[in-house]
Amino acid sequence: MTGLLTLQEFYASILNKGTMEQFSHLSRMSHFNVFKRGQIQCARITELHRTDFHKISLIIGDGIVHFEDSKVRVSGKTLIFYHRNVPHVWEPVSEEQQGYFCLFNTQFIDTYLLDNLFRDTPLMNTAMNPVYPLTDEQAAQIEFIFKQMHDEMDGNYIKKYEIIVHYLHILLHQTNKLRFQNIHEDKKPAASVVLTTLFMEMLERQFPIDSSDQSLALKKPSEFAEKLAIHVNHLNRSIKEVTGKSTTEIISSRLANEAKALLRHTDNSVAEIAYTLGFEHPSNFNSFFKKQTTLTPRSFREGT
């Protein structure tokens, strides 16, 4: 399966629950659901795809999660965040695949999750690590949260989604604890970590670009530094210290990923995409894209 996997396709084609028409309402309403991985027989997806929903999985088993530019082998117990705009596919390795996963759309986010905690997660920030290996103790805590959400979904309490949102927040807090624990173990300076987090959040808030009328406001390290009220050299040092990459590398990588998404999933012309991403001329965008991917925008689009 290539391209965009919608909620309707997930239920109708992947779970074999009915027809696309029966689930057409899902594109217009807030939606959340949670499943046990071992109890559903999903149709096998073998190609990279994006989704129109976010997904969080507790994996108990071995496998490889493929992203557009990388792959991560996981073993044992792992928490994985799937950003809806990041192409991915799960390749199981072990025969036994247990755990849980939940999924929810943007309408659910708009209703329940528009807060700083949610923005500062791999579901909104593609520069953040989406894969978290878990100890047995950590996995037990995460599994308990999923079980509670699963039990609430099976119930008929009229305000069950408000309860589920509280569990989601606990899950996100547990993930933040894992992040900061890893940072502490790496002995990264706290001030640099905070500044890097603010930069990443500011970068990610500009995406996704849903209309050719939009235009990227911040594209250069100096523009981010000005918004953060610091010197650009301070920003560059902090970003390099925490991530091992330059500020320009991170911005360029995120721009390239958005450019790929726009080329693959919209009918906007190359020129329209160039202007939307803040390039003054399409030729500048062509040079940038070829440097990042070794392909011209047109070649990339024709090859997808």
N, C-alpha and C positions, 0 to 999 in steps of 0.2 A: 504494500500500500504506500503510495506517495502523496505528497501534498498535505492537505489539511484534513485531519480527522475531527469531525464534529461530534457533539454529544448525541445527536440523532443517529449518526453512523455507529457510534460506540454501542448504543443499546440495540439497534436494529441488526447491524452486521456483525459486530464483535461478540456481543452477548447472545445474539440470536433470540431476541425477546419479542420481535414483531416487525412491523414495517416502518419505513422512514416517516410516513404520514402520521403514524400513531405517536411519534415523538416530536412532531414539528413544533409543538408548544414550547419545547425546551430552549429554543432560540430567543424566546420572548420573556422568560421568567427566571427568577432566582432559583438556582438548583444546587443541591449538595447530596452526595450519597457516599456510602462506605461499604466495602466488600471484603470478605475473607478470600485471600488469594487461592487457597486450596479448595474452595467450594464452587468455583465458577470455571467453566471451560471456555476460555476466550479463544476466538479464532486467532490463529497465529499471525502476528504482524512481523514481517521480516525486513522491511525497508524503513529508512529514516522518515519521520513524519512529524509535523507540528500538530497541535490541537487547538480547539477554541475554548479549552478549559484547562485549569491547573490541576495537578495531581501530586499527592504525597504517598509514597509507598514505604511500608516496613517490609523489607525483604528478609525472609528466613530461607536461606538456600544459596547456592552458588550460581554466578552468572556474569555476564558482561553487559554493562550499559554503554551503548554507543551514542555519542554526540556527533555533531557535524565535523568537528575538527579533532576529536579525541575519543578514546574509549577507556573505561575504567573497569577492571576486573574486581568483583566483590565476592566475598566468601563469608559464610556464617550468617551474621545478622547486621543489616545495613538499612539506614534511613536515606531515601532518595527523594529529592524535590525536582519535579518536572515543570519547568517554565513553559508556558503555552507557546512562546515564540521560538523556543530552542528545539531544532530537529533532534529526535532521539529514537532509539529502539532498544528494547530489552531482549537479550539473548540468554535464555536459561542454559546452564551447564549441568547442574545436578538434576536428577529426576524429580526429587521432592522440592516443591516450591510452596512454602507456607507464608503466613504473615497477613497483612491487611493493606488496602489502599483506599484513599478517599479522593474524590474529585469534586470540583466546584467551578462554576463559571463566573464571569466578570460581574453579572448582576448580583450574585451572592456576595461578592467582594464589596460592591457598591453599597449593599444593604447593611452588611455586618462588619466588614474588615478594613474600612478606610482609616487606618491609624498608623502611627510611626512604627509600631512593632511589626506589622505586616509588611510595610514597605522595606524594612531592613531584613529581608529574608531572600533566599534563592528563588522564591516564586516571583519576586519583583525585580531583583538585582541579578542580572546574568553574569556579573563579574564575581559573584560569590560562589564558593564551593557548594555544589548540589548533592554531594555524596558524603555520608557520615557513617563510618564503621562504628559498631556499637559493642560494648562489653555486654556480658549476660545481664548484669544489673541494669544498665541503661536500656537494653532491649526490653526487659521486663516492665520498666516504667512506661516506655513508649507503647508497648503492646497493651498495657492496661488502659491507656488513653484511647487507643483505637477501639478496644472492646467496649468502653463506655459509650463512645459515639455510635458504634454498631447497635448496641442495645437500645439507645435512644431512638435511632432510626426505625427500629422494629416496634416502638411504642406508639401510642396515639395521643400523647400529651400535646395540647394545642401550641405550647410555646417550646417545643423540643429543640427547635433550631437555635433558640437563644442559649439553651444549655450546651448544645453542640459547639457553638461559637466559643464558649468559655473553655471547653476542652481543646479546641483548636489553638486558642491563645496559650494554654499550658504547653501544648506541643511545640509551639514556636518559641516559647521561653526555654524549654528544654533544649531546643536546637541552639539557641543563643548561648546557653551554658556550655554546650559542646564546642562552639566556636571560640568562646573566650578562654575555655580551658586549653584548647590547642594553642591559642595565642600566648597564654601564660607560659605553657611549656616551652614555646619557642623563644621566650624571653624578649618579646617585642615591646618597645617602649609604649606605655599607655597613651601618651599624647599623640604619637604617630598613628596608633591604631584608631583612635577617635577621629582624627583628621582624615584618615583614609576612608573610614566608614562614611563620613559626611560627603566626601568627594564621590564615592561610589553611588551613594543615594542620589546625589544631585545629578550625576550622569544618567542613571537609570530612569529618573523621573521624566526624562525627555522622550522616552520610548514606551510603547510602540508608536510609530507614526501612522495614523489611521487615515490621513487625508493629504492630498497633494497641496492643500492650502496651508498646511502646517510648515514651519521652517525651524530648523534646529537653532536654538538660541546660544548654546555654549558648545564650542568645538575646540578651542585652544586651551592649553594649560593656564595661560595668563588670564583667560576669561573666568575660569573656575576659581583661580586664586583671588581675583578681584571680588567675586561673590562671597568668598570665604573670609575676606578681609585679611589676607596674609600675603607675604611675598611669594612669587612663583617659585623661587629657589627652595623655600621652606616646604612648599607643597611637593615639589619634585623629590626632595630628600626623604620626606615621610612616606610617599608612595613607594619609592624604591626600597626603603627599609622594610616595609611590611610585606610587599608583594613580590619583590625581586624584579619588578618590571618598571619601566619609565611611565610617567603620566601619559606621554604621547602614545606609547604602545597600547595602553589600556583603552584610551579614547579611540585610537585607530581600529583596534580589534572590535570594539562595540559598534563603531560606524560600519565596518565591513559586514558584520553579522546582520545589522539592520538593512544594509543595502542588498544583501543576499535575499532576505525575507521579502523585501519590496519587489525585487526582480522576479522572484519565484511565484509570489502569491498575489501580485497586483498587475493591472494592465497599464500602469503609469509608464510613460516613455522614459528612456534613460535620462533625457534632459530634465524632466519633471522630478525624477528621483534625485538627480544631482543638486538641483536648487533646494529641494526639501531638506537634504542633508547638509545644507550650508555651503555648498561649493559655488563659487562665483561663475564658473563656466563648466559645461559638460566635459571639456577636454581635461580639466583638472581632476574631475571625478574619475574619468577613464584611467588616468595615470595612477591615481590613488588605488583604485580597485585592482588594477593589474599588479601593482606592487604587493598588495595584500593577498591576492589569490592566484596570481600568474595568468589570469584570464581577463579578457575585456568584459565589461558588463553585458554586452550583446552576446558574446560567446557563452557566458555563464547562463544567461536566460535560455538560449537555444539548446543548451545541453541538459536542461532540467526537465 
